[in-house]
Amino acid sequence: MSQEHYARIELERQRAKERQKRALAKRARALEMSLAHLEQAKQHIERIHAQGLDAFVSLQEIKAQMQNARQLTQNTRLELPPPAQKYGGYDSTFEDHVRLLDDNPFKAQELSHAILSQLNSLEKHAKGLQKAQFRANQASVQEYFYTQREQIQDDLVLEFAKEGLQKLEAQVKAFDGRDFKGFYSQLQTQMGVLLQEAQDKALRHRQELARQEIKKENATKNAQQNCRDLQGNLQKMQAQGLDAFISLESPKQELENLQALIQTDPLKAQQQSLEALYNLEKLQRQALDLQRAQAGANQEKAQQDFYARLQEIKDPAIIAYARGDLALLQERLAAFDGLNADTQHQIQADLEQVLQKAQAQAQANNAQQESQRQMWRQELEHLKNEVAQIATSHEQATLLTQITQTMSALESQDFNALESQVAQINAQADSLIVEENARKEVVISIVKTLRGHEFEVQAPVLKEGAVIIKAARPSGKRVQCRIERGGERILYKFDQYEGLTCKEDIAKFKKELEDVYGFRLEDKKILWENPDRISKGAIDLNNPHKKSL
């Protein structure tokens, strides 16, 4: 055979092998997909079990189908014998043996795919059933809880169970429907325990109320009997005349209070009635002792009442105005023998009249003093304003502080001390005001004098407690004056003069002050004189302790 014939035979063999290869690969892919689907189906079933959905649908049929699919995959053939030559010579063909293969992998693939679809449908259906079951479980739990709560007819039991019921209600509302049996059983147990505890508490509470009621009834009887005894003792003491030595108003008032207290708090009334009986017995013994020593006791009591009333007076002015009448009453008190109680009462009544009279006098005096204090306030306010207008100085600041302090103490300080302080302030203010007025007159006179000598005068300036006046002529000549407090000392300086012309202006200046304005310049002293403008020895007016250079 020719080379071409052999090539054709080889090509035919290769085609047969390729057909076998494709057929086996297709089967392998189908088998691989079947196994993957079966693994997914297995995981899906495990998820259904984990979610508890198998309680709502049956998986037996699907599990049987999965078993069939596994058997199909296990019985799948994946190998074939090499292609066999059927004819020889130029007509040679090759058998690929594909017809010997079964369709198990494709059946397994189809079946596993169907299984997955069924599982998805079953899961969806089971979830719907589960959700409906959860809602039904929630409704059952809530129905049980609210039914049990509504069945509690005893308000007291309900009150004691209120807090626990609120907690259980929160649990019921939070229940998601899962584990119905466990939650329902637990709820029944908790509900039973809660109701039992509430019933026990209610029972103990009612028993305690009953005991308290019995106790109150016994206390009421005892308190009523004590009040009857108390009233009998009071009547007995009045019959014996003991009320002349001690006051029975307080025990009588206490008896009325006890009779009212029995209606609201018999236990407290019982205790207080026993104390009242004991206290009344003590009073009775005291009264009997007083009765046996009537004279001495009455005298002592009269003195105590008398001086106790005086101690109540806090205003010493009242005692001062009543001093003479009090001395007479003290003489009557010392002469009182204690046998006649009316005398004691009369002394006390006369004491009240004396005190009322003295109080009226003290009030009138206080009103007069208050009026005087108001006048002082106005006077000090006026002085404060006047002193404030005076040039600032240490004396002015001290006086303003003193005025302010005195005004603050007008309501609290002793009247006589205030009178002395106001007089002192008036004197100091008058002195300062007079001194300031005198200095103002000096300033006005100096300004007029300088203007009369053709000086242009600047506005006076207050500096370090002294008034500074500066004036100048167009020619450049200058004058500066310093007037101390009160105008008692005047320092003046003539500057920018040629030769001795400054002495001429100084002489005219002093002469006009003396002749026209009536000043008497005494104790005169020339601090410096320098006609040649050499000022090494000159004294600086702004700093007398420092010499100019």
Secondary structure, 3 states (H helix, E strand, C coil): CCHHHHHHHHHHHHHHHHHHHHHHHHHHHHHHHHHHHHHHHHHHHHHHHHCCHHHCCCCHHHHHHHHHHHHHHHCCCCCCCCCEECCCHHHCCEECCHHHCCCHHHHHHHHHHHHHHHHHHHHHHHHHHHHHHHHHHHHHHHHHHHHHHHCCCCHHHHHHCHHHHHHHHHHHHHCCCCCHHHHHHHHHHHHHHHHHHHHHHHHHHHHHHHHHHHHHHHHHHHHHHHHHHHHHHHHHHHHCCHHHCCCCHHHHHHHHHHHHHHHHCHHHHHHHHHHHHHHHHHHHHHHHHHHHCHHHHHHHHHHHHHHHHHHCCCCHHHHHHCHHHHHHHHHHHHHCCCCCHHHHHHHHHHHHHHHHHHHHHHHHHHHHHHHHHHHHHHHHHHHHHHHHCCCCCHHHHHHHHHHHHHHHCCCCCCHHHHHHHHHHHHHHHHHHHHHHHHHHHHHHHHHHHHHHCCCEECCCEEECCEEEEEEECCCCCEEEEEECHHHCCEEEEEECCCCCHHHHHHHHHHHHHHHCCCCCCCCCCCCCCCCCCCCCCCEECCEEEEECC
